[in-house]
C-alpha cells in the first residue's frame, strides 16, 4: 500500500506540474467564466478521510508486532490565500485508532494532528486547480486506554514531524468545488509499562481524502 500510494502521489505531482500554466492576475481575470482563486480569498473544505498508518515498532513493541488500525473520519480545513498562488491551510480533525499485537488488542488511542501547511496553487485562475503543500506537523495523543494484559501502558503524548500534501480542487459551480487530497504525515510515540521502556512506535500514516469546498 505504501509503495503504491507513493507512486500515485508522484504521478499526480508530475501531472500537476505538466498542467500548470501562468494566469492573468488582474481584476478582469476575476470576472471570466474560468473561475479561480485570488489573494485574500478564504477556502473552506470538508472531507471524509481515510487514515492509513504505516506502523513500525522497536524494542518490546517490535517483538510484539504492534500495529495501528486504519480509521475513517471527517476533516475540516481553512485556507487563506496570501497571494494568488500561495496559501496557508489549517487542517482540523481527530481520529481514534485501535492498537493490535500478536498477543491481541492493546486498546485504543485518540490522535489529534493539527497541521498548518504552506501551499503553492498551480493554475489558480482556472477551474482545475492542483496544489502542493508542506509543513511541520504536531500530533497530540490522548484518551489512551492501552494495556498489555492487566498492565496499563503509558505513551508519550506529543510528536513533531514533517507533512507533505498533493491535492486538486475542481470547480463545479460558482464558488463551489470538489477536492481530492493525499497527505503523508510522519508521527511517532513511545510506550512504557510500570516504569519499563517498551520501545518506540512510528505511525507515519497516509491520509487520503475526498470532499467539497467553498470560496469566500
C-alpha positions, 0 to 999 in steps of 0.5 A: 500500500505504501509503495503504491500510494507513493507512486500515485502521489508522484504521478499526480505531482508530475501531472500537476506540474505538466498542467500548470500554466501562468494566469492573468492576475488582474481584476478582469481575470476575476470576472471570466467564466474560468473561475479561480482563486485570488489573494485574500480569498478564504477556502473552506473544505470538508472531507471524509478521510481515510487514515492509513498508518504505516506502523513500525515498532522497536524494542518490546513493541517490535517483538510484539508486532504492534500495529495501528488500525486504519480509521475513517473520519471527517476533516475540516480545513481553512485556507487563506490565500496570501497571494494568488498562488500561495496559501496557508491551510489549517487542517482540523480533525481527530481520529481514534485508532485501535492498537493490535499485537500478536498477543491481541488488542492493546486498546485504543488511542485518540490522535489529534494532528493539527497541521498548518501547511504552506501551499503553492496553487498551480493554475489558480485562475482556472477551474482545475486547480492542483496544489502542493503543500508542506509543513511541520506537523504536531500530533497530540495523543490522548484518551489512551486506554492501552494495556498489555494484559492487566498492565496499563501502558503509558505513551508519550503524548506529543510528536513533531514531524514533517507533512507533505500534501498533493491535492486538486480542487475542481470547480463545479459551480460558482464558488463551489468545488470538489477536492481530492487530497493525499497527505503523508504525515510522519508521527511517532510515540513511545510506550512504557509499562510500570516504569519499563521502556517498551520501545518506540512506535512510528505511525507515519500514516497516509491520509487520503481524502475526498470532499467539497469546498467553498470560496469566500 
